[in-house]
Amino acid sequence: MRKSILITGAGGFIGGFLVEEALKRGFDTWAAVRSTTSREFLQDERIHFIELDYEDQDRLEETLRDHAGEWGRWDYIVHNLGVTKSTNYLSFEQVNFGYLKALTDALRSTSLTPDVFLMMSSLSVMGPGDEKDYRPFVSTDIPLPNTFYGVSKLKAETYLRSLEGFPYTIFRCTGVYGPHEKDYFLMIKSIKRGFDFSVGFKKQMLTFIYVKDLAQGVMNALEKGPLYKSYFISEDRAYTQQEFRQIVCEELGKKTVIPVTCPLWLVKMVCNIAEWWGKVTLKASTLNRDKFKILKQRNWQCDTSDAERDFGFRAKYSLREGIHEAIAWYRQAGWL
């Protein structure tokens, strides 16, 4: 009998690739969306759609019961829903923590707990880390988030752990890039125009994970991984901004790019202004005070050996290979 899977946040960048990978593995695949969710990258006719109202607990539970009555429970759930930027910091609390709590509470109250509930968290739950000796984060490190985003993700993680017998797995992902993604795309677009902007003069070590590697890692963890554990998910090496720029330049065929290093005080000022303007226009800005703390962080290295040991995770794509594929997609889609 085929396994069934529910993927929340399915209309987002990562969600689309999770759905694609689930279909490849033969899962009966359900995509949780809203009525306003774009389905541009959810065109496969095998996808089942379901709308979940996380702000109405009674309605959420009724929807789950109705689904179970017709289709049965889901074997796996990947909770990929979250916000990374907002004009109101309460949105981090409401969505990143509140929606997870609403869903897990509804699953438990309707006796529809899956075999595995995998939460997509973030490396941001760890905070700044070692910016002197650049020691990678390891599984025994205590999370000390310094952003509203990181705090909200850690609060959701903590709630999951508090649920007795609830079968969770947590992925703490580093920067995810690939086709359809927009933030790293802006960096690539800037380099194509001849400028590469970096933040701060102190050495910064960046880590990345290609979205297809992440999607495969999620499915492997669902099928093979142990429960009640958190995992760092990243390519097993770090890069400097200069190495990132060089890779992008070579893939674009760009020979001349001017590197511009912005001092932290200037970046902080720009982020503050951008956040203020976002509140005035009611449009969430990519740059804000929370984002500044992320931009200034010097060390994003993490130890992925637990994931490799427990379910065979190892990134197949190097940054060069991932950038090559992403740029090819951006060009084909007319973004570049």
C-alpha positions in Angstrom: 0.0 0.0 0.0 1.3 3.4 -0.9 2.4 5.8 1.8 0.6 9.1 2.0 2.2 12.4 2.8 1.0 15.9 3.6 3.3 18.9 2.8 2.4 22.2 4.3 3.6 25.4 2.7 3.5 23.5 -0.6 3.2 26.7 -2.7 6.5 28.1 -1.6 10.0 27.7 -3.0 11.0 24.7 -1.0 7.5 23.2 -0.9 7.3 22.7 -4.6 10.4 20.6 -4.6 9.2 18.6 -1.6 6.0 17.8 -3.5 8.0 16.9 -6.6 10.3 14.5 -4.7 7.4 12.9 -2.9 5.7 12.2 -6.2 9.0 10.7 -7.6 9.0 8.3 -4.6 5.4 7.2 -5.3 3.8 8.8 -2.3 0.1 9.7 -2.3 0.9 13.4 -2.1 -1.2 16.1 -0.5 -0.3 19.8 -0.8 -1.6 22.0 1.9 -2.4 25.5 0.4 -4.6 28.5 0.9 -7.1 29.8 -1.7 -4.7 32.5 -2.5 -1.6 30.3 -2.9 0.1 30.3 -6.2 0.1 26.8 -7.9 2.5 27.8 -10.6 4.9 25.0 -9.6 2.2 22.6 -8.5 0.9 21.5 -11.9 1.3 17.7 -11.7 -2.2 16.2 -12.0 -1.3 13.6 -9.3 -1.2 16.2 -6.6 -4.1 16.3 -4.1 -4.8 19.7 -2.6 -6.2 20.5 0.8 -6.9 23.9 2.5 -6.1 24.1 6.2 -7.2 27.0 8.4 -4.6 27.3 11.2 -6.4 30.3 12.8 -9.7 28.4 13.5 -9.0 25.3 15.6 -12.4 23.8 15.3 -12.5 24.2 11.6 -9.0 22.8 11.3 -10.0 19.7 13.3 -13.1 19.3 11.2 -11.1 19.4 8.0 -8.7 16.7 9.3 -11.6 14.5 10.4 -13.3 14.9 7.0 -10.1 14.0 5.2 -9.5 10.9 7.4 -13.1 9.7 6.9 -12.5 9.6 3.1 -8.8 9.0 2.7 -7.4 7.9 6.1 -4.6 9.5 8.0 -1.3 10.7 6.5 1.7 8.4 7.2 4.1 11.4 6.9 3.7 15.1 7.4 6.3 17.7 6.5 5.6 21.0 8.1 7.2 23.5 5.7 5.1 26.5 6.6 6.7 29.6 7.9 7.5 33.3 7.3 11.0 34.7 7.1 10.1 38.4 6.8 7.3 40.5 8.0 6.2 44.1 8.7 5.0 42.9 12.2 7.3 40.7 14.3 4.2 39.1 15.9 3.7 37.4 12.6 6.8 35.3 13.3 5.1 34.1 16.5 1.7 33.6 14.9 2.9 31.6 11.9 6.2 29.9 12.8 5.0 28.8 16.3 1.3 29.3 16.4 0.4 27.4 13.1 2.7 24.5 14.1 1.0 24.3 17.5 -2.5 24.5 15.9 -1.7 21.6 13.5 0.0 19.3 16.0 -2.8 19.9 18.6 -5.4 19.1 15.9 -3.6 16.0 14.9 -3.5 14.7 18.4 -7.1 15.6 19.3 -8.4 13.8 16.2 -6.1 10.8 16.7 -4.4 11.4 13.4 -0.8 11.6 14.5 1.4 10.5 11.6 4.3 8.0 11.8 6.7 10.9 11.3 6.2 14.7 11.6 9.1 16.5 10.1 9.5 20.2 10.9 11.5 22.5 8.7 13.4 24.7 11.1 16.5 26.9 10.5 20.1 27.2 11.4 19.1 30.6 12.7 17.9 29.0 15.9 21.5 28.6 16.9 22.4 32.3 17.0 25.8 33.8 16.2 28.0 30.9 17.2 31.8 30.9 17.3 33.1 34.0 15.4 36.6 33.8 16.8 37.8 30.3 16.0 35.0 29.5 13.5 34.1 26.2 15.1 31.1 24.6 13.3 27.8 24.2 15.2 27.4 20.7 16.5 24.4 18.8 17.8 25.2 19.3 21.5 25.4 23.1 21.2 22.7 25.0 23.0 20.5 27.2 20.7 20.8 30.9 21.5 18.8 32.7 18.7 19.3 36.5 18.4 16.5 37.2 15.9 12.7 37.2 16.2 12.7 34.6 13.3 15.1 32.3 15.1 13.3 32.6 18.4 9.9 31.7 16.8 11.5 28.7 15.2 13.1 27.6 18.4 9.8 28.0 20.3 8.1 25.7 17.7 10.9 23.2 18.2 10.5 23.3 21.9 6.8 22.8 21.7 7.3 19.7 19.5 9.7 18.2 22.1 7.1 18.8 24.8 4.5 16.6 23.2 4.8 13.2 24.8 5.1 10.4 22.3 4.7 12.7 19.3 7.0 11.4 16.5 9.0 14.4 15.4 12.1 15.0 13.4 13.6 18.6 13.0 15.7 19.9 10.1 17.8 22.9 10.9 18.6 24.1 7.4 21.2 26.5 6.3 20.7 28.8 3.3 18.6 27.1 0.7 19.0 28.0 -3.0 18.0 26.8 -6.4 15.4 27.4 -9.2 12.4 29.5 -8.2 14.3 31.0 -5.2 14.3 34.9 -5.1 16.8 36.1 -2.4 19.9 34.4 -3.7 18.7 35.3 -7.2 19.0 39.0 -6.3 22.6 38.4 -5.4 23.2 36.6 -8.7 21.4 39.4 -10.6 23.5 42.0 -8.9 26.7 40.2 -9.9 25.4 40.0 -13.5 25.1 43.8 -13.4 28.7 44.1 -12.3 28.5 44.6 -8.6 28.8 42.1 -5.6 27.8 43.5 -2.3 29.1 41.9 1.0 28.6 42.9 4.6 31.3 43.7 7.1 35.1 43.4 6.8 35.7 40.4 9.1 35.9 37.0 7.5 32.5 35.4 6.9 32.0 31.6 6.3 28.8 30.8 4.4 27.0 27.5 4.0 24.4 26.4 1.5 22.1 23.5 0.6 20.7 23.0 -2.9 16.9 22.6 -2.8 16.9 19.2 -4.5 19.4 17.9 -2.0 17.2 19.2 0.8 14.1 17.5 -0.6 15.8 14.2 -0.9 17.2 14.5 2.6 13.7 15.1 3.9 12.3 12.0 2.2 15.2 9.9 3.4 14.7 11.0 7.0 11.0 10.2 6.8 11.7 6.7 5.5 14.9 5.8 7.3 15.7 8.3 10.1 15.2 7.8 13.8 12.7 10.0 15.7 13.1 12.7 18.3 16.2 14.2 16.8 17.3 17.5 15.3 19.7 17.7 12.3 21.8 20.3 10.7 21.3 20.2 6.9 24.0 21.7 4.7 26.6 21.0 2.1 29.6 19.7 4.0 31.8 22.7 3.3 31.7 26.5 3.7 32.4 29.3 1.3 33.6 32.8 1.5 31.7 35.6 -0.3 34.6 35.8 -2.7 34.3 32.1 -3.6 30.5 32.6 -4.1 31.2 35.5 -6.4 33.8 33.7 -8.4 31.5 30.7 -9.0 28.6 32.9 -10.1 30.9 35.0 -12.4 32.2 31.9 -14.1 28.7 30.4 -14.6 27.4 33.8 -16.0 30.5 34.3 -18.1 31.0 37.6 -16.4 34.6 38.7 -16.5 34.5 42.0 -14.5 32.6 42.5 -11.2 33.3 45.2 -8.7 33.2 43.9 -5.1 31.6 46.4 -2.7 32.0 45.7 1.0 29.5 47.6 3.1 30.5 48.5 6.7 28.1 47.1 9.3 27.0 50.5 10.5 25.8 51.4 7.0 24.0 48.1 6.5 22.3 48.5 9.8 21.1 52.0 8.8 19.8 50.7 5.5 18.0 47.8 7.2 16.3 50.2 9.7 15.1 52.5 6.9 13.9 49.6 4.8 12.0 48.2 7.7 10.4 51.6 8.4 9.4 51.9 4.8 7.9 48.4 4.8 5.7 49.3 7.7 4.6 52.5 5.9 3.8 50.7 2.7 2.5 47.5 4.5 4.9 45.4 2.4 7.4 43.2 4.2 11.0 44.2 3.3 13.8 41.7 2.7 16.0 44.1 4.7 15.0 44.8 8.3 16.6 44.7 11.8 16.2 41.0 12.0 17.8 40.5 8.7 20.7 42.7 9.7 21.6 40.3 12.5 21.6 37.5 10.0 23.7 39.4 7.5 26.4 40.4 10.1 26.7 36.8 11.4 30.2 35.6 10.5 30.0 31.8 10.9 27.4 29.6 9.4 29.3 26.3 9.5 27.6 23.3 10.9 28.4 19.6 11.4 26.1 17.4 9.3 27.6 14.1 10.5 24.5 13.0 12.5 22.3 13.2 9.4 24.9 11.3 7.3 25.1 8.6 10.0 21.4 8.3 10.7 19.8 8.4 7.2 22.7 8.7 4.7 22.4 12.4 4.1 25.2 13.9 2.0 24.7 16.8 -0.4 25.2 15.6 -4.0 25.4 19.1 -5.4 28.4 21.3 -4.8 27.7 25.0 -4.8 29.1 25.3 -8.3 26.8 22.5 -9.6 23.8 24.0 -7.9 24.5 27.5 -9.1 25.0 26.1 -12.6 21.6 24.5 -12.6 19.9 27.4 -10.9 21.3 29.9 -13.4 20.2 27.7 -16.3 16.6 27.8 -14.9 16.7 31.5 -14.3 17.7 32.1 -17.9 15.1 29.7 -19.3 12.4 31.3 -17.2 13.4 34.8 -18.3 14.6 36.0 -14.9 18.1 36.6 -16.2 
